[in-house]
Amino acid sequence: MTLHQLAKVVGDVNISNNGIMTIDSNGELMLGSGSQFLCETGGIIEVFGVLNNEALITAESGYYNFSIGTGGAIRAEHAIFENMGENGIYINSGGLVDIAFPFNNCTFQNGIGASGTSLLTINNNQALTINNASFPVMMAGGPCNTAKTEDSGEITFIDPTGPFCGCIYEDDPYDRINWESSVGYYVALTALLEGSFDGTGMTTHLNEEILIPLTQPYFSPPWNYSGTESVATIPPNVVDWVLIELRDASGAATATGSRVFARKAAFMLKNGYIVDLDGASSIFFNDVFNQNMFVVVYHRNHLGILSANPTTLSGGKYTYDFSTGETQAYGGNAAHKQLATGYWGLFGGNGENDNYINDSDKVNSWAPHTGNSGYLNGDFNMDSQVDNTDKNDIWIDNNGNSSQIPD
């Protein structure tokens, strides 16, 4: 059966037993409110439009339920799916998406508008790459763009568009949905650490004494970062590892933890530049964001900071320099510290990595290691020794400060 024009269906639709329904570029399937569309047991639904003349599945009023069940399959490109019910276009664990036509250039919009609902749910075990999907409109109440609530398979969106694409709108408890740009972009950052600051730049004692680990150190709480960044040798001029986090938001105050869309471990150089693992290049990302990119810089014994302003695109790179003034960090002088005239940096002394500089940093990070040397969180001035200078010159001065990064 092929639809070349509008077809209205009041009741339910079931495609099975090798049946095929095709909706082409002139076709529109309009389902009744509450209708059940099920494709299973050898059935196939094809939704094939062309650029600027998309095939359409919609509802005459209200919402319909659309499911690819066990043994069913869907093929779709240049299609519009709208007014779906709770699970959106739902591919259950036994349903299939044709990998030759896996929703490329398809639009998903106008979900049911209730919390916990989705425009597209794919719960099978396929590895799918979907190109140029669009998520332009979601109803009030905010359903998810895409859901994958089973711990199997993987979905990668390449070059998605629309204000509701991206990981901040997904339901992905097992981290199996990826949002990527085929072009990608570089992020060029500058920041300073109080502990190693020496007047205009930073010391590299930990590097000189071969103490910096070859693998990123942010895998444990509170960061729980699972990245596999590692090197054979630490490049020259490296001060230490830092963890970079990108947040997608309209402003700094709303750049909360729920807005994180990318993280990477990187190196901080003695001049404050934050670079990739080669020790020279800006950090490369291909993660998608929709509004503005805000940046967080974390260090293992300093308070993290969030950019007060979005990054700016300059020379093909998104850039931000925390070090030049009080207003560069969200929270101003409560968020980062003036180290010298014209130089601002992260507060040192946060050995417990709990966003607060208080007695626990002295008692639990500094005191147990006093007199020891190595790559230790109690070494607040980063000279490889844990001694009274760490407590007296950094911890005492900063005791009582806390991170200003919004939760």
Buried (B, 14 or more C-beta within 10 A) or exposed (E): EEBEEEBEBEEBBBBBEEBBBBBBBBBBBBBBEBBBBBBBBBBBBBBBBEEEEBBBBBBBEEBBBBBBBEBBBBBBBBBBBBBBBBBBBBBBEBBBBBEEBBBBBBBBBBBBEBEEBBBBBBBBEBEBBBBBBBBBBBBEEBBBBBBBBBEEBBBBBBBBBBEBBBBBBBBBEEEBBBBBBEEEBBBBBBBBBBBBBEEEBBBBBBBEEEBBEEEBBBEEEEBEBEBEBEBEEBBEBBBBBBBBBBBBBEEBEBBBEEBBBBBBBBBBBBEBBBBBBEBEEBBEBBBBBBBBBBBBBBBBBBBBBBBBBBBEEEEEBBBBBBBEBBEBBBBBEBBBBEBEEEBBBBBBBBBBBBBBBBEEBBEBBBEEBBEEBEBBBBBBBBBBBBBEEBBEBBBEBBBEBBBBBBE
